[in-house]
């Protein structure tokens, strides 16, 4: 196989991320978002929020984190945020990224290192990317009047717990999310805790 063929094979393997459906509905609620769409939205939102919060960060690193974050879902699939398997999902995802890193057509020498940094690191870039990764499906749920939350009978406390870590680094954002959780609960989109 030629180098060009290997490179294009790798690019087509990356394309498989478009086939991984998530649980959030796109704006308008017509269909589920796929992981490639989410990755693009994540990168753009990270860029925008880094500017909004005037963060002193490595923008290239932040965007790399956002682009590689869900790559492991090509093999592992998307794990629902409120799934019992959430804590172990990164193991299967890492195996997929390792497979991509070893692909003969991959030109990204530090692909696995970048994935590990965004997954396990605590840099400002990693913290922002993780906060935005939680924010985006939350926004889609608000826009869809809680469609996913209603379908899966999600409780307000589950959403609060999933977003609690944001308070430490981005308290303004966390406060806004908390207000929207209360609103969503009042609307019946989230189940109230007894």
Residue pairs with C-beta under 8 A, 6 or more apart in sequence:
1 9
1 104
3 105
5 105
6 103
6 104
6 105
7 105
7 107
8 105
9 103
9 105
10 100
10 103
10 104
10 105
10 106
10 107
11 105
13 74
13 100
13 103
14 71
14 74
14 100
15 36
16 74
17 34
17 35
17 36
17 39
17 70
17 71
17 73
17 74
18 34
18 35
18 36
18 37
19 34
20 34
20 35
20 36
20 70
20 73
20 74
20 77
20 78
21 32
21 33
21 34
21 35
21 78
22 32
22 33
22 34
22 35
22 38
22 78
22 137
23 32
23 78
23 80
23 81
23 137
23 148
23 152
24 32
24 33
24 38
24 136
24 137
24 140
24 141
24 144
24 148
25 31
25 32
25 33
25 140
25 144
25 147
25 148
26 32
26 33
26 37
26 140
27 140
27 143
27 144
29 143
29 144
29 145
29 147
33 140
35 70
35 73
35 78
38 70
38 136
38 137
39 66
39 67
39 69
39 70
39 71
41 136
42 66
42 69
42 70
42 129
42 132
42 133
42 136
43 63
43 66
43 67
45 132
45 135
45 136
46 62
46 63
46 65
46 66
46 128
46 129
46 132
47 59
47 62
47 63
49 128
49 131
49 132
49 173
50 57
50 59
50 62
50 128
53 128
53 170
55 124
55 128
56 124
57 124
57 125
57 128
58 125
61 114
61 117
61 123
61 125
62 125
62 128
62 129
64 114
64 118
65 114
65 117
65 118
65 125
65 126
65 129
66 118
66 129
66 132
68 97
68 111
68 114
68 115
68 118
69 115
69 118
69 119
69 129
69 133
70 78
70 93
71 93
71 96
71 97
71 100
71 115
72 90
72 92
72 93
72 94
72 95
72 96
72 97
72 115
73 93
73 96
74 96
74 100
75 92
75 93
75 95
75 96
75 99
76 89
76 92
76 93
76 95
76 96
79 85
79 86
79 89
80 86
80 152
81 134
81 137
81 162
82 152
82 154
82 158
82 162
83 89
90 119
93 119
94 112
94 115
94 116
94 119
97 111
97 112
97 115
98 112
100 106
100 111
101 108
101 111
101 112
108 114
117 123
117 126
118 125
118 126
118 129
118 130
124 169
127 169
128 169
128 170
130 165
131 165
131 166
131 169
131 170
131 173
134 162
134 163
134 166
135 166
135 173
135 177
137 148
138 159
138 163
138 177
138 180
140 148
141 147
141 148
141 149
141 184
141 189
142 180
142 184
145 187
145 189
146 184
146 187
146 188
146 189
146 190
148 154
149 159
149 184
149 189
149 190
150 188
150 189
153 191
154 190
154 191
155 190
155 191
155 192
155 193
156 181
156 182
156 184
156 185
156 190
156 191
156 192
156 193
157 193
159 181
159 184
159 190
160 178
160 181
163 174
163 177
163 181
164 174
166 173
166 174
166 177
167 174
181 190
184 190
185 191
185 192
